[in-house]
Amino acid sequence: MRVDWIDARYLDDAAKLLLLLHPSYSIEGLTSQLEMQQLSRQYKLIGVFKEDELVGVAGFVEGLTFAWGRNLLIEDFVIAPPWRYTGMAEQLIAWLRHYGLQLGCKEIHVNSGVQDFFVHKFYLQEGFRISSHHFSLQLQADAAAHVARSNS
């Protein structure tokens, strides 16, 4: 088992795993989005390998904010179903901890869907704490509703 950066050789394999999180994408669309985010947002992707098989990935960005200082924000985290509960996820978190410390980060952050109780348990077991609520606002649907309210 090893954790390493995802390079061009493994980008398609990483995209297949990320489809588990983002099923509305096609493999081509997701691969294109990955490449675009890596260029425009400095999105980084690491993987955990069992021999030469990619069995899990973590996508993250480095950040600097007033609230969190220098930090890592995990945006995508997935382990292939046959490899869940085998220690692979813990290896990715350990790698991210080490990398964050090397960069001088104060914290690692992650957002998780409210329905993902097993994922929440994992993060809590890894030492994460629930430190905030994340709110979202759908702009297209909200804009129409807001205009309708404003016109009444």
N, C-alpha and C positions, 0 to 999 in steps of 0.2 A: 504494500500500500504506500502511495506517495501522493502528496499534494503539490501541484505545480500550476504555472500560468497556462491558460488555454491559448494556443497559437493557431495559426491557419489550418494545421493538420486536423485539429479536433473541433473546429468551429461548427461543422455540421452535426457532429455528435452532441456538442453542447446545446445546439439549437433543438435537437430532438428531446433532450431532457427538459429544456425550458418550455417546450410545448405543453408539458404537464401542468405548468403554472399559467400558461397563456394560450389556451386551446383555440382562441378565436383567430390566431395567426396561421398562415401556411408556413411550411418549413422555409420556403424561399423568402417570404415576408419577414419572418423572424430573423433569419440570417442577415438580411439586408438591414433590419432595424439594429441588430447587434453591431454591425460594422459602423453604422451611422453614429450610434451612441458612443462607441469607442473613440471615434474621431472627434465628435463635437462636445462630448461631456466627460471625456476621460474615464468612461465606464470601463472597469477592469473585471476580468473573468478568470477565476481559478477553478481547478477541478481536482477531484480526488479519484485516483486511478487504482484499480486492482490489476496488477500487472500492466497490460497495455489497454485495458478496458476503462473507459470513462464511466464512472458510476454515480457521480454527483458533481454539482457545480454551485458556485456562489458568485453572483455579480454584485459589484459594489462601486461606490465612488468615494473619493477622499473629499472631505469638506472642511471649511473653516467658517464657523458661525459665532455670533455673539453668545447664543445660549449654550452651545456645546463646545466651543473652542475648536481645536483641530480634532477631527473625528473621521471615522469610517461609517458609511451608511450602506448597509446590506439591502439591496433592492430585489434580488432574486436569490433563492436558496432552495435547492431541490436535490433529492437523492432518488435514484432509480428504485422503483418499488421492491425488487428482489434484494436490494442492499440496505433497506431501511432497518434500523435497530441492530446494525452490525458494527457501530462505531465510526462509520464513515462521516456522518454529520459532525460528530465531535472532533474529528480530524480537521475538517474545514474551519470550524470555530477556533481550534487551537492555532492553526496557521494564521487566521485573521488577527487573533490576539497578538501573536508574535510580530506580525507585520505592522499592526497599529502601534505597538510599543516602539518599534524601530523608527517609525515616522514621527514619534512624539505625540501621538493622539492621546486625548484624554478619555475618549469613550468610543464605543461601537454602538450604533443604533440599527434597529430593524423595525419595519412595519409588518404587521401580520393581520390577515383577515380576522374579523371578530368571531367567525365560526370555527376557526382552526384550533380547537382545544388541545389536540395532541402536540401541535407545533408550539403552542404557548407553554405547555408543560416542559417541552424540550428546552426552550430558551430560558425558562426559569431555572431548570436544573443546571444549565450552563452558566448561571450567575447573572443573567439579565434581570432587570426589574421593570415593572410597568411604570414608566415615568411620565407618560402624557397620553392624551387622546389625540388621534389624528382625524381631522374632519376633511370632508371633500364636498365639492359643490360642482354638479354637472352644469356646465355653462350653457350648452345648447338648449337643454330642456328648461333650465332655470331662466334663461333669457326670455323665452316665449311666455312663461308664467309671470315673470316680472313685468313684462310689457303689458300683459293682459290685466294685471293688478293695477298698474299705473294708469291705464286708460279707463278704469272703472270709477 
